[in-house]
Amino acid sequence: LFTHSITGSSIQVTEGGVAAGLSNFSIVATEDTLTYTLDLNATVSSPEIGGSVTIVTDTVFQADSLAAYPSSGQATITGANNSRVTLIAMGADNVRLEIDEDGNGTAETFVDTTWGAL
């Protein structure tokens, strides 16, 4: 079993003239011969996204060790005015986006797509 983790209060990255900041972050990945998991919590800020968003893993993402994308797990990304996008792994390569644009706590739009398309 391998466990990789990184935590911190702040890091800044600039690539191709685009700056982004990561704050209050915790990234934990585990891997064994059968599965891997990912637990990510952070605030990301950049002028490219018009401010900042907070990412919270609601249910740890999990996949078979040979899979490219998680088959289970859920994370919520919260932005301005409490608007949210919840990503729900739906098995194999599929993911559902539940979008709450007005921040009232109820998703108005549902998009079923693939991780690869994101």
N, C-alpha and C positions, 0 to 999 in steps of 0.2 A: 504494500500500500504506500503510495506517495501522496503527500499533502504539501501543496504549495500555497503560501499565503503572503499577501502584502497589505499592509495597513499604513495609514498616515493621515496627517492633517492637511497637507497641501503639496501639490506638485504642479508645475507649469510645463507645457509642451508646445513647441512651435515647429511646424513642418510646412514647407512651401509657403511661408508667409502667413500661415493661419495659426493663431494662438488659441490654446484651450487650457483650462485649469481643472484640476481634479481635487476635490477637498472632502474631508471627512470620509475617506474611502477605506473599504475593506473588501478584498478579493480573496476568496478561498477556493482552491480547486483540489479535488482528490481524484486519484486514479488507481485502479487495481486491474487485474487481468480481465475482469468482466465489465466494469462500468467506470464512468467518470462523472463527477458532479461539479457544479459551479454555483457559487453563492457570491453575488456582487451587490454592494451597497455603496453609493457615492453621490456626490453632487458634481455635475459637469457644467462648466461655464465657458462661454465663448461668444464673441460678437457674431460669429457665423450662425449661431442658433438664436440670436437675439436676446441673450441673457443666460439663464441657467435652468437646469432641470435636475431633479433628484431621482435616482434610480434605487428601488428597494426590491430585493428578491423576496417575494411572498412565500414561494415554495421553491426549494433548491432545485435547480435544473439538473437532470440526470439523463444519461444516454449509455448505450452499449459502447464498449471501449473502441470499437471499430467504426462507429457512426460519426458522421461529420457534424450532425446537429442534435440537440437534445430532443428526447421523445416525451419528456414530462417536465413540469416545472412552470413557474409563473413569476413575472416581475412587473412592477408598475413604475412608470415614468411620469412624474408630476412636474408640470411647468407653471407658467404664469396663470394667475387667477384660479389655481387649483385644477386646471385642465389636466387630463390624464390619458395615458395610453397604457393598457394592460396587455402584455404579451403572454399568451398561453400556449405552451408546447402541446401539440395535438398528435404526437406520434410520428415516427419517421422524420420526414422533412417538413411537416406541416406546422403552421403557427396561426393562431387567431389573434387579431388585434381588436380590442374593445376600446373604443374611443369616446371619451367624455369631454367634448369641446368646451362646454359652458361651466364645467367644474361643479356641477350640482350633485355629483356622486352616482349618476346613472348614465351608462353608456348610451349614446345615440346612434353610433355607427359600429358595425361589426364587419371586419374584413378577414376572410380566410385566405391565406396565401402560403407561400413556402419560405423557409429561412433563406434559401438561395436568392429569392426575389427581393428580400429586404436589403 
